[in-house]
Structure formats: C-alpha cells, structure tokens
Amino acid sequence: MLIVMEPNATQADIDTVMERVAALGYTARALPGAQRTAVAVTGNDGAVQADAFVCLKGVKSAVRVSAPYKLVSREVRAEDTVIDFGNGVTVGGGSFNVMAGPCSVESREQIIETAKVVADAGATFLRGGAYKPRTSPYAFQGLKKEGLELLAEAREVTGLKVITEVKDTESLPLVAEYADVLQIGARNMQNYSLLEAVGRQDRPVMLKRGMSATIKELLMAAEYIVNAGNTQVMLCERGIRTFETMTRNTFDIGAIHMLKQLTHLPVVADPSHGIGIWHGVPALARAATVVGVDALIIEVHPRPSEALSDGPQSLTPKNFRALMGQLNQLRTLQ
C-alpha cells in the first residue's frame, strides 16, 4: 500500500502514519517527492486496510500497489529517481551520462591512458574491473586491491567518477572505499546476501540484468537493495542469453522501454555485452539512446587486441570518440 500525504502535511503527520504502520506489524518507508511525501507499506502478506490510515491527519489517500516490486515501482513513486554524484553529475531525471573504460584494469599505463581518452571524449564515469568473476578459474581474475588503487589514481587525474564490480560480500567493504558506484554483475543479480549487503552501503549501485533473467526478476532483485535501505540504484540492460549464437547476447531494447515505464530507477544500457562484437556496439548504443536510457556503459581499450578480457567487444579510442560525436548529435534531436 502507498499512503499519499497532503502537500502541506507536517513531519509530525508523517511520523504518526509511520508509527501506525509499525503498530500494525508492517514496515514503513517515507518517500519524499517534489510535491508531497508518500509512505510505502511493505512486509504485509495480505491486503492492508486503508481505513487505518485515511482518517489520520495529513493523509490524502491510501492506494493499493499491485506490483510485487513495491519500492521500485512507478506506482509508488511517479517521479524519476535522480542520483547526485556532486560537481554537476547526476544520473536519472533527464540527464545523460556515458560510463567508459576497459573490462579489466591491467596496468597503471593502460587505465590512466584510457581514463584520459574517455574523459576527453565526454564520458563522466570510468569503468574498470579490479575483481573479475570469470567463467574459467584460469582466466585473469583482476588486480584486486591494486586495481582499485589504480582506479582511484585515474579518478584523481581526470575527475571521472569510478564504477567497478563487487563480486562478493567479503570484498565489498574494500571496493566501497574506492568506488563511486558499486556494480553488481549479471552472475550476481540474484545473490541475495550481496544485494542486501550493498543495500546497507552508502554508495550508488548499478544492478545488471542476469543472463537469463526476466524484467520482473531484475526489478525484484532491485527491491532487495532498496528494501535494505539504499535507494540509489540503477538498472542495467546488458543482453540476455537466448538460442542465438551469432552475437554474445541478445540485446533487449524492449526491456529498456518497459523499465522506463515500470520503475522510477535510472536505466543504463550496456551495448558492449549486449552484442559482444565491437563494430556492433555503436549501433546498439545509438538505439538505446533513442529509446531513452539514462546512461550507457561502454568498453574502451587503447589496444583491444592486447586486452586480458573482452577485447573483441572493446572500442578503440578513435571509435569511441566517433561514437560520442554521434550520441551528442542524437541528443540534440530529442
């Protein structure tokens, strides 16, 4: 249930509603908005009686929420969530950002060089993996703490915000010390212990759609994070596994549209993983931009043929600069 407060409701009115929710054995979460505050009621197995709230001072209405992903649903919050990173960088609410960098942090030279390239081209976030969960235990697993330190140095040099993957609860505290955004990879989308752990962090989270996950499952995974207390969540469409073998994944453009309709959380697109072939990345990036994503995350490497991971889907600096020019032109038409 969503309890909608009057625009002139006081904090005391809101507190009274939240106390009534708690007295009934449910959980209350205040959702401040531009015009009014609403209180979301969660933790109920059955219907919540509206009569318990509509009589309270400052309450405008009590609305039943049909979606099981209550806190991330547009039924609960019609306005877009906007995540503010400071220095004029925001994600959501009409802003547009590009996150770019290599799949893996490989060396100081590589990450600093790439960071300068993507920053100069107009990116606002530097992506790079320090901890790399890989299909094969023999594949490069990342530089770990050294990789995080190099990302922090690249941030100092360029001013870019850093997004990097968290692979487990054990490494989470260390990653959170260095990252501006905690990325939950596709393999961990339903790692509920990790979702709840990042939900207790004061760091924005980007949650990637699982390899075979439905849109509903992605939204329910996001609900775990928000329910744990962290409302700074972005959702990432990165392609799903289908019977098709010509591309790495099947990039679901329709999912971007549906997510924008169903949730107030910012939506990010990952065309690099979406197709897995570098020459297809610009086309998918343009398509996602037209559909209305809040941000793109794109793999860029100064020498893709030498990359320790995901070289075939990485753009060269030249190709990335060309793509940024195309995206800027598209944005002027919207």
C-alpha positions, 0 to 999 in steps of 0.5 A, a space after each residue: 500500500 502507498 499512503 499519499 500525504 497532503 502537500 502541506 502535511 507536517 513531519 509530525 503527520 508523517 511520523 504518526 502514519 509511520 508509527 501506525 504502520 509499525 503498530 500494525 506489524 508492517 514496515 514503513 518507508 517515507 518517500 519524499 517527492 517534489 510535491 508531497 511525501 508518500 509512505 510505502 507499506 511493505 512486509 504485509 502478506 495480505 491486503 492492508 486496510 486503508 481505513 487505518 490510515 485515511 482518517 489520520 491527519 495529513 493523509 490524502 489517500 491510501 492506494 493499493 500497489 499491485 506490483 510485487 516490486 513495491 519500492 521500485 515501482 512507478 506506482 509508488 513513486 511517479 517521479 524519476 529517481 535522480 542520483 547526485 554524484 556532486 560537481 554537476 553529475 547526476 544520473 536519472 531525471 533527464 540527464 545523460 551520462 556515458 560510463 567508459 573504460 576497459 573490462 579489466 584494469 591491467 596496468 597503471 599505463 593502460 587505465 590512466 591512458 584510457 581514463 584520459 581518452 574517455 574523459 576527453 571524449 565526454 564520458 563522466 564515469 570510468 569503468 574498470 574491473 579490479 575483481 573479475 568473476 570469470 567463467 574459467 578459474 584460469 582466466 585473469 581474475 583482476 588486480 584486486 586491491 591494486 586495481 582499485 588503487 589504480 582506479 582511484 589514481 585515474 579518478 584523481 587525474 581526470 575527475 571521472 567518477 569510478 564504477 567497478 564490480 563487487 563480486 562478493 560480500 567479503 570484498 565489498 567493504 574494500 571496493 566501497 572505499 574506492 568506488 563511486 558506484 558499486 556494480 553488481 554483475 549479471 552472475 550476481 543479480 540474484 545473490 541475495 546476501 550481496 544485494 542486501 549487503 550493498 543495500 546497507 552501503 552508502 554508495 550508488 549501485 548499478 544492478 545488471 540484468 542476469 543472463 537469463 533473467 526476466 524484467 520482473 526478476 531484475 526489478 525484484 532483485 532491485 527491491 532487495 537493495 532498496 528494501 535494505 535501505 539504499 535507494 540509489 540504484 540503477 538498472 542495467 540492460 546488458 543482453 540476455 542469453 537466448 538460442 542465438 549464437 551469432 552475437 554474445 547476447 541478445 540485446 533487449 531494447 524492449 526491456 529498456 522501454 518497459 523499465 522506463 515505464 515500470 520503475 522510477 530507477 535510472 536505466 543504463 544500457 550496456 551495448 558492449 555485452 549486449 552484442 559482444 562484437 565491437 563494430 556492433 556496439 555503436 549501433 546498439 548504443 545509438 538505439 538505446 539512446 533513442 529509446 531513452 536510457 539514462 546512461 550507457 556503459 561502454 568498453 574502451 581499450 587503447 589496444 583491444 587486441 592486447 586486452 586480458 578480457 573482452 577485447 573483441 567487444 572493446 572500442 578503440 579510442 578513435 571509435 569511441 570518440 566517433 561514437 560520442 560525436 554521434 550520441 551528442 548529435 542524437 541528443 540534440 534531436 530529442 
